[in-house]
Amino acid sequence: MRENEKKDNGPADKDRIVLIGLDSCDVDLVERWSKEGRLPFLSSLMSSNVFSRLISTKGLFSDSPWPSFNAGVSPAKHGFYNHLQMKRGATEIERIDARHCRYLPFWSLLQDSGKKTAIFDVPKTFPIQGMDGILVSAWGEHYPLLKQPTSQAPDFLREMIARFGKYSHPREIIEPWSDRQERRIFKTISSNLERKLQATEYLMNLEDWDLFISVFSEVHYAGHQFYHHLNNDHWAHDSKASTDLHDAMPNLYAQLDKAISDLFRHIFDQTTFFIVSVHGFAVNYSANHLMPEVLEKLGYQVASTNSVQSDGLGNLLQLNSFVRNLVPQSVRDFINTHIVPESMHDRAYSNAFRTSVDWKKN
């Protein structure tokens, strides 16, 4: 749209693709706020170009949509369902990382092709060696599965962090004790979005890329923290909450709309421009916590009758369940987040899953 807004340079005979991913950007909210005039750029794109809804695998497996998009195959083939999955051949839960997907992403087909590629923060991916270009993973990805940001060329990641700093991943606060906490998170997300725009513009202008992909994760963080302000039926909705908190998500969507508009002015002519969101956001009504009881009632699962855990961790968990309610929620949150290591949380989760079912009778 509006060709005069684009950069009018670069070889005219070169076809380019620019793909901007909007992680967890909800299409219903986009349409709603577009009609209200809050998202002028996205609204103009939807009205003057090709717009279509995607069928997402989000309702089946929470972490499967991005691997499905990246690899171009279903979860049944790529095997990436959730960051915590059952260990094959065992009754345990294991944490997986971005390398778990059984298929490489589609841009791996450009290896040794002479095509220049820039891939930035695509969820559930890792830098593939042998590509002609720049690949950065887990800098500003939502809940990155890689322990640290990484790039195909380590020197480039260090340069980028020197220019734009480390991404500040906000922690979701399920039951905030004050509006100040949520305002602080909003400020962090808004600042992150601005830095992501600057980093994306920087990468975009480094080269005349054949394929350029950058994914913005900020509205995903915003959805977890602020969606309840939009939904009157949500258990955490407070009609008396401050106006700025009710407007937190639409304001961040508006900021994202402007960021995409800014990026659009950086692309060359002869460029196919995609905007993609592989899943949206909604209240979780799945009631998956009821599944064990449903399976037991149907005769597909037998609950364990062994009330005594078999290892030291089990004894520790029993003690923890006894004393946990004596500790204030804020203190428990701090301990779980900053003191108890992730590996201990994983072991506790796996232990609870393993010992809650009589597997010999299933």
N, C-alpha and C positions, 0 to 999 in steps of 0.2 A: 504494500500500500504506500501511497505518497512517495514516489521514487525520489523526489527532490529532498527528502529527509535523509537519504542514505549517502554514504561516502561515494563520490562519483570518480572512483579510480580503480586501479587494478586491471589486469588483462581482461578484455571483454570476452574472450573466447574460453574462459575458465569457469567451470561450474563449481559452485561451493555450496556447502550445507552448514547452517548454523542451527543448533538445537539447544533451546533453553528449557531445562527441566524445572518444574515447580513442585517440589516434594510435598505431597499431601495437600495440594491446593484444591479445594472443593469446588466442583463445577456449579453446584447449586448456589453456593455463596457468590461465585463469580457472576453468574447470571443475575442474581438478586441485586448485587451492588452495582452492576453495570447499568441496570434499569434505573437505579437511583442516582446515576451520574458520578459515582465514586471512582469508577475504573474506566476513564475515557479511552485509554490506549487499547486495552483488551477488548473493550466494547467495539471499537472501530475495526479491530482485526476480525472479530467474530462476525460482524455484519458485512464485511467486504471481502472475506476470504473463505477458505474451507474450514468449517468447524464441525466436530463430531465428538460424541461421547464414546469412551472406551469401555469395554467390559473388563473389569479388574478381577484379579484373584484374591483381593484383600479380604473378602468375606470368608474365604476358605482357610487361607494361611497368611498370617499377618505380615511376614517378611518376604513373601513370594513375589509381589508385583514387580519390583525393580529387577530382580534376577530374570523374571519372565520377559520383561521388556528388553533387557540387555542382551540376553541370549537368544530371544526369539522362539523359545520353546516353552511348554507348559511346566508347572511344578513337578508333574509326574516324571518328566525327563531330567530337569536340572536338579531336583532333589533339595532345593533350598526353601524350606518351609518357615522356619523361625530361628532366631538366634540361639534358642535352647531347643534341642531335639532329642528324641530317643536314640540312644546308641544302638547301632545295628547289631542284632544278635544278643542284646542284653536288656535288662530291665532298669537301665540307668538313663539319666538325662545328661547330655553333654553340651557345652557351649561351642558353637562353631564360629568361624571367622569368614572374611570376605572370599577366601579361597575355596570355600566348600562347594560352590556351584560346579556342576559336572560339565558345563559348557562355557567356553570363553565368550565374551561379549562380541557383538557383531563387528566392532571396529578392529578386532584382531585379524579380520580378513584383509586389512590394509597393510599388514606386515610385508615388507620388501616390495611394496607396490609403487614407491616413490611419492605417495600421497602424504601431505603434511597434515598432522593430526594433533589437536589439543583436546584433552579429556580432563575435566576438572570436577572433582567431588561427585561423581556419579555413585549413588548408594550401592553398597554391596559389591564393590569392585576393588581391584588392586592394580597397580601399574604393570602393564605387560611390556616385557623387554623386546627390543627389536623393532619398535615403532619409530617412525621418523616424525618426531615432534615432542610434545610435553604432556606427560600424564601425571596428575596429582590426585591422590586419594586421601580421604579422611581428615582433610584440613577443616572444612566447615560442614561435613556430612552430619545429618541427624543421627545420633546414637551410633557413632562409627564402630564397626566391628574390628577394625585394625587397632592395635594398642596405641600406635603413634601415627601421625601424618607421614606420608611417604610419597616419593616421586620417583619417576624412572631415572632421573639424574639427581642424586642427593644434593648436589651443589645448588640446583635450582630451588629446591624446597627451602634451603637455608636462605637463599636470596629473597624468596617470597615472604618468609616469616620476618626477615629483616625489614622488608618494605611495609608489610601489613599486619605484623604481629601474629600472635597465636589466637586462634578462634576461641572465644569464651562460650563454652557450651552451658547454657542455663539448666539448672536442675529443676524438674517439675516439683512444685509444692502442692500436694493434693489438698491439704487443709491449711491454707495460709492463715496466720494469726493476725495479720493486719493488711490493709490496702497497700501499705508501703512496700511490703514484700512483692506484691504483684506489679506495682509500678516499677520497681527495680528490675524485675524480669523483663517487662515491656521495654525499658530503656536499653537493656542488654541486647534483646532481639533486634530492636531498631538499629542499634549501633552495628550489630553483626551484619545486618542486611546492607547497610551502607558500605561496610568494608568488603563484603562479598561482591558488591557492584564494582568497587574500585579494583579489586583483584581480577575480576572477570574482564573489565575493560583493559587492564594492563596486558593480560594474556592475549586478548583478542587483537590488540594492536602490535604484538610482537612479530607477527608473520601473516602472510596471505594464506590462511589455512584452507585446506580442502574440506576438512571436517572439524568443526568446533562444537564442543558440548560443555555446558556448564549447568550445574543443578543448584538451585537455591533451596535451602532447607528451613528457612526462618519461619514460614507460615506453618510448618509441621510443629515446631516448638510452640508456636503461638496457639495452635489448636489444642494441644495438651493442656496448656495453662489457662486459656481464656474462652474456650468453646462453651463452657457452662453459662457464661454471661449471655449467650445468644439464645439458649434453649430453656424455655420456661419449665419444661418437664424434667430437666436435669436435677439430680438430688442436691447439687451444690449451688444451684441458681439462687441468687439473692436479688430480688427486685429493687432492694434499697441500696444496692452497690453503687458506687460513684459512676457518674456518666462516662468518665474517661476509661474506666474498666469495661463498661458495656461497649465502648467504641474501640477497644484495643485491637480486636481482630480486623474490623473494617479499615481501621487506620493503617495497620500493617499491610493489608492487601493493597491499599491505595499507594503505599510506599513502594511495594513490589511492582505495581502497575507502572509507576514512574520510572523505576529502575529498568524495566524491560524496554520502555520507550527510549531511555537513554542508550541502551545497548543497540537498539535498532538503528540508531544514527551512526553507529560505528561499522556497520556491515557494508561490504562492497556491493556494487551492482552485480547482477548475474548470480544471486544467492537465493537458495531456497531456505526459508526461515520457518522453523518449527517451534511451537511451544507445546510442551507435553506435561501432563500430570497423570501418573499411573494409578492413583487412588485419591479419594477425598477424605472427608472427616465426618464422623457421626457418633452419637452416643452408643455405647456398647450394650445392646440388649440381648446378646447371645446367650446369657445365663450358662456359660460353659462350666461354671463352678457346680452346677447341678448334674453334670454328666456322670460322675461316678455313681450317684444314687440312681439315675435313670438306667444306667447299664446294669446295676445290681438288680433292680426291679425286673428288668427284661431277661435276666438270667445270663447276661453276657459277661459279667464280672462278679467275682467273689471277694468281698472285703476281707482283709487280714484279721485274724482273731488273736494274733500275737501282739500284745500291748507293750511288750518290752523290746526295745531296740537292741540290736545285736552288737553294736560297736560303741566306741567312746563318743563318737559324734552324736549317736542317738541319745546317750545319757545326757550329754550336754544340752541337746535340744529339749529334752524333757525338763531339765532344770530351768532352761531359758523360758519355756512356756509357763512355768510356775511363777517366775519373778518378773516377767516382762511388764505386767500391768501395774507393778509397783513403781515403775520408772516413767516419768512424764514423757508424753509423745515427742516433744521437741528434743529431749535428750536421746530417746531411742533413734530418732531420725539422724541426729548427728553421729551417733555411734555407728549406725548401719552404713552411713555414707562415707565417713572419714576414717573410721577405725577398723571395722570388720572388713577384711579383704573380699574382693569379688569371688575368689575361689571358695571361700567359706560359705558365701551365699549359695553358690552353685552346688556345693556338696550337701548343704542342708536341703535344698530343693530336690535334688536327686534322691537323697535318703528318704524324704517324705514320700516321694512317688514310689520308690522301690518297696517300702515297707507297708504301704497302705493297701496293697492288693495281695491276695493269695495266688501267686502266679502259677502254682502247680495245679490249680483248679480252673484255670482259664484256658 
